[in-house]
């Protein structure tokens, strides 16, 4: 009796999971890239558009600090999304690498892992600066009162991350 229900469930639900698995990897990649673009694009907009406009006002710090508080509502979820989707991507890569290394002895991932380590270090720097720029804590006021040089660094590091990601994608 239960075998009939189990086969009914298997016939109807398993194809859904197969389709979900097929679309999961591209979906996570899309979310990851979209979040990175949102972060780097947001920092770029902040530096290139908002700060010059704010500097034309009598008291630019009011507009800049207000915008930083607003922008933190975008930064924090995007940072979390990049972290989670990035961990998924790394785990997926290492599973695939382990399977291909088991099939062939000639596979060498040392350059890939080196570039990935450099990318992780730069991501750590971007996360640190994003926290310093958006977290409302008195210790970070020096960063938040003069955000332009720090935003320049974040943008340059973000562009390096995008290059390293493209490089790693071509190696995989």
N, C-alpha and C positions, 0 to 999 in steps of 0.2 A: 504494500500500500504506500509506504513512504518512498519507495523507489520510483513510483510514478511521479510524485511531487518533486523529487530531487532531479529527475531527468527533465521535467518541465522547467524547473528553475535553471538548470544548466543550459538548456536549449535557448532560453530567453535572456538570461543575464550574462553568460559567458561572452557572447558576441559583443555586448556592450563594453565589457572590460577589455576585450581585444582592441576595439576601436579607441577606447580611452587611452590604452597604452601606446597605440600608434600616434595619437595626437599629443600625448603628455610631453614628450621631449621637445617638440617644436613650440608647444605652448609655454613651457618653462623658459625656453630660450628667448621667446618673444617678450615675456614678462621681464626677464633679466635685462635684455637690451633696451626695452622701453623705459625701464626704471633708471638705467644709467644715462640714457639720453635726457630724461626728465631732470635728473640731478645736474649733469654737466650743463645742459641748456639753461636751467634755472640759475645756476651760478654765473654763467656767461651773461644772461639777461641782466642779472643784478649788477654785475661789474660794468658792462658796456652801456646799459641804458639807464638803469635806476640811479646809480651813484652820480653820474654826471648831471642828471636832472636835479637830484637832491642838493648837489653842491651849488646850484644856482639860487637856492632858497636862503633866507637869512639864517635859519638854524637847520642845517642839513641832518644833524644827529637825530632829530625827532622822526623825520621820515625814514631814515636808514634803520633806526632801531625798531620802528613800527613794522617796516617791511621785513626785517629779519625775524621778528616774532611771527608774522604771517607765513613767511617762507618756511619756518620750522615745521609747520603743519604739513608741508609737502616733503621736506627733507627726511624727517624721521620715518614715515611709512616707506619712502623710496629706499632708504638705507636698509631697512628691515627686509624689504622685498629683494633687494640686490643680495643681501647676505644669505637668505634662505634659498633663493634660486641659484646662487653661485655655489653653495654647498651641494645642492642637488647635481649641478653640472660637474663638479669635481668628482663626486662619488660615481656618477655615471661614466665619466672618463676613465677612472681607475678600474672600474669593473670591466670596461671594454678593453683597456690596455692589458689587464691581467689575462683575459681570455685570448687575446691575440699573441701575447708573449708565450702562452702555453702552447699555441699552435706553431709558432716559429721562434727559433733561437736568435735569429738575426735582428730582432726588434730592439731598438735602443731609444729609450725615452729620456735620456739624461738631459739633452738640450731643452726638451719640452718642460721638464720638471724645473730646470733652472729658470727659464723664462716665466713659468708659472709662479715660482717663488718670488721673483722680482715684482711681478704683477701684484701678488698678495701684499708685499711690503708697501707698494705705492697705494694700494687700496686702503691699507691701514693708515697711511698718512692722510689720505683724503677724508676718511672717517673721523680722524682726530681733528682735522681743521674744520670739518662740518660741525662737529660738536662744539668746538671753540666759538664758531661764528653764530650758532643758532641756539645754544643752550642758555637759558636766562639765569645765569649765576654770576655773582659779582667778580669772581676770579677771572672770568673771560671778558670783562668789560674792555680791556685794552685791545683785544682783537675786534670787538664789536664796534668800538668807536672809530677805528681806522681799518675797515674791512678790505679796502682796495688791494693792498699788496698780498693779503692772504687769499683773496679771491683769484688774483692772478696766478698764484701758485696752484690753487685747486684746479683752475681751468687748464693750465699746462700739464699738470699731473693727469687730469682726466683725458686729455688728448693722447698722452703717452699710453694710458690704459687702453684706449680704443685701438691704438696701433698695435700694442702687444696682443690684444684679443684677436685682431685680424691675423697677426702672425701665427698665433697658436692655432687658430681655426684652419689655416693652410697646412700646418704641420700634422694635424690630427688624421 
